[in-house]
């Protein structure tokens, strides 16, 4: 058993939500209930976050995705749309690239198909060193506000309270895994699956150049850029992004 913790709402065709770095399934708490009127919505805790145990480090994004794959099999969740935020998007892309016919469609929520640049890799290494030396709190103090365009947003305290509970070894192991992840652009370029990309115009974590390239990938890829939104569109543009996800999910599952 993989022992991945998950929350569940509603019934019907499955939507699986995968949270981002230093988050848990709790970040979707406000976003998903309206979707559960039409779908079975499931949000997981990735290994090492929330109530899911960490797998032995070092590990890769693909190994994290393998845990999600096993969890899907154990719980008999067939052909879901997988919605991944940031780190969760990297896991989603790994599933789509490596397990044929596993999913029905995918959503990248402030994520990217591209690997880290050399500059980004060096930044990851610096953060690993910083967290190893100084602990979780000083990192989270600057990391969480940086996710938001609106530095006064009410959800910052919610996300902070989740992030501050992340263990140091989880943070450092995932930073290394994200640093070393491969290019997954072929997932969108091959257009095997319907795909939705939601980007924030003011996102400082996902470069505008990367979003611009993804906008032109694949015949089945749908792209939305949100004004006045950083890395947390499901908080900063909650109603808009929820409708985008809802309409995409309806088209994927029912417009055939």
Secondary structure, DSSP 8 states (H G I E B T S, - for coil): -----EEEE--SSEEEEE--TT--GGGGHHHHGGGGGTSEEEEE--TTSTTS----SS--HHHHHHHHHHHHHHTT--SEEEEEETHHHHHHHHHHHHSTTSEEEEEEES--SS---HHHHHHHHHHHHHHHHH-HHHHHHHHHHHT-SSTT-THHHHHHHHHTTS-HHHHHHHHHHHHT----HHHHHTT-SEEEEEEETT-SSS-HHHHHHHTTS-TTEEEEEETT--S-HHHHTHHHHHHHHHHHHHHHHH--
